[in-house]
Amino acid sequence: MITEFLSGAVTLGYVVAAMFFVHFWRRTRDRLFLAFGAAFALLAVNQAAAHFFYVANEPASLVYALRVIAFGIIIAAIVDKNRPSSRSSLSSSARRR
């Protein structure tokens, strides 16, 4: 009983986080927010699937792949955000002249 409640609470938390990130993306159009929203949506699907399919050994199941993909999206989004853009490097080189 308590396991089902906690699984549902974690799933709901992931869904709420995904909704917040999508909301921020709609306001700013920053790809980082969209990527985080997609990642948290995948984490919600992962949590729900692990509960509904009763996965006993999660790392050995295909459900675990959703979590790996979600964290891959987060890492890729952070790397993309911290990469210097071509516009900022052009404007900084133009300022030096």
QUINORVEN-V129908 format. One record per residue. N is the residue number from 0. RES is the residue in three letters. SS is DSSP state (A for helix, B for strand, O for the rest). PSI is psi in degrees with one decimal (999 if undefined). OMEGA is omega in whole degrees, -180 to 180 (NA if undefined). Layout:
BEGIN
N_RES_SS_PSI_OMEGA ; N_RES_SS_PSI_OMEGA
END
This chain:
BEGIN
0_MET_O_-50.3_-178 ; 1_ILE_A_-32.0_180 ; 2_THR_A_-41.8_179 ; 3_GLU_A_-40.7_179 ; 4_PHE_A_-46.4_-179 ; 5_LEU_A_-37.5_178 ; 6_SER_A_-41.8_177 ; 7_GLY_A_-38.2_179 ; 8_ALA_A_-41.4_178 ; 9_VAL_A_-42.4_178 ; 10_THR_A_-44.5_179 ; 11_LEU_A_-39.5_177 ; 12_GLY_A_-42.3_177 ; 13_TYR_A_-40.8_-180 ; 14_VAL_A_-42.7_179 ; 15_VAL_A_-43.2_178 ; 16_ALA_A_-42.4_178 ; 17_ALA_A_-41.0_180 ; 18_MET_A_-39.5_177 ; 19_PHE_A_-44.8_-179 ; 20_PHE_A_-38.9_177 ; 21_VAL_A_-37.3_176 ; 22_HIS_A_-46.0_179 ; 23_PHE_A_-34.9_178 ; 24_TRP_A_-40.8_-180 ; 25_ARG_A_-29.6_179 ; 26_ARG_A_-36.6_-172 ; 27_THR_A_-20.0_-175 ; 28_ARG_O_28.6_177 ; 29_ASP_O_125.6_-176 ; 30_ARG_A_-26.0_179 ; 31_LEU_A_-43.7_180 ; 32_PHE_A_-39.6_179 ; 33_LEU_A_-41.2_179 ; 34_ALA_A_-42.2_178 ; 35_PHE_A_-37.9_177 ; 36_GLY_A_-43.2_178 ; 37_ALA_A_-40.0_-180 ; 38_ALA_A_-43.6_180 ; 39_PHE_A_-30.9_174 ; 40_ALA_A_-40.8_176 ; 41_LEU_A_-37.9_177 ; 42_LEU_A_-35.3_177 ; 43_ALA_A_-43.5_178 ; 44_VAL_A_-39.8_179 ; 45_ASN_A_-45.9_-179 ; 46_GLN_A_-43.2_180 ; 47_ALA_A_-42.0_-180 ; 48_ALA_A_-39.3_179 ; 49_ALA_A_-34.2_179 ; 50_HIS_A_-46.8_-175 ; 51_PHE_A_-35.5_-180 ; 52_PHE_O_1.2_-179 ; 53_TYR_O_73.7_-180 ; 54_VAL_O_113.8_-179 ; 55_ALA_O_-44.3_-179 ; 56_ASN_O_84.3_-171 ; 57_GLU_A_-44.2_-180 ; 58_PRO_A_-21.5_-180 ; 59_ALA_A_-0.2_-177 ; 60_SER_O_166.2_178 ; 61_LEU_O_-19.1_178 ; 62_VAL_A_-32.8_-180 ; 63_TYR_A_-27.4_180 ; 64_ALA_A_-32.4_177 ; 65_LEU_A_-40.4_179 ; 66_ARG_A_-40.6_179 ; 67_VAL_A_-41.7_178 ; 68_ILE_A_-42.1_180 ; 69_ALA_A_-45.6_179 ; 70_PHE_A_-30.8_174 ; 71_GLY_A_-40.2_177 ; 72_ILE_A_-42.4_179 ; 73_ILE_A_-46.2_-180 ; 74_ILE_A_-43.7_180 ; 75_ALA_A_-38.6_180 ; 76_ALA_A_-39.9_179 ; 77_ILE_A_-42.4_178 ; 78_VAL_A_-42.9_179 ; 79_ASP_A_-39.5_-179 ; 80_LYS_A_-34.6_-177 ; 81_ASN_A_-6.8_176 ; 82_ARG_O_135.4_179 ; 83_PRO_O_134.8_179 ; 84_SER_O_160.8_-179 ; 85_SER_A_-32.6_179 ; 86_ARG_A_-43.7_-178 ; 87_SER_A_-35.3_179 ; 88_SER_A_-32.8_177 ; 89_LEU_A_-42.3_-179 ; 90_SER_A_-34.0_179 ; 91_SER_A_-35.3_178 ; 92_SER_A_-31.1_178 ; 93_ALA_A_-32.1_179 ; 94_ARG_A_-30.2_-177 ; 95_ARG_A_-27.0_-176 ; 96_ARG_O_999_NA
END
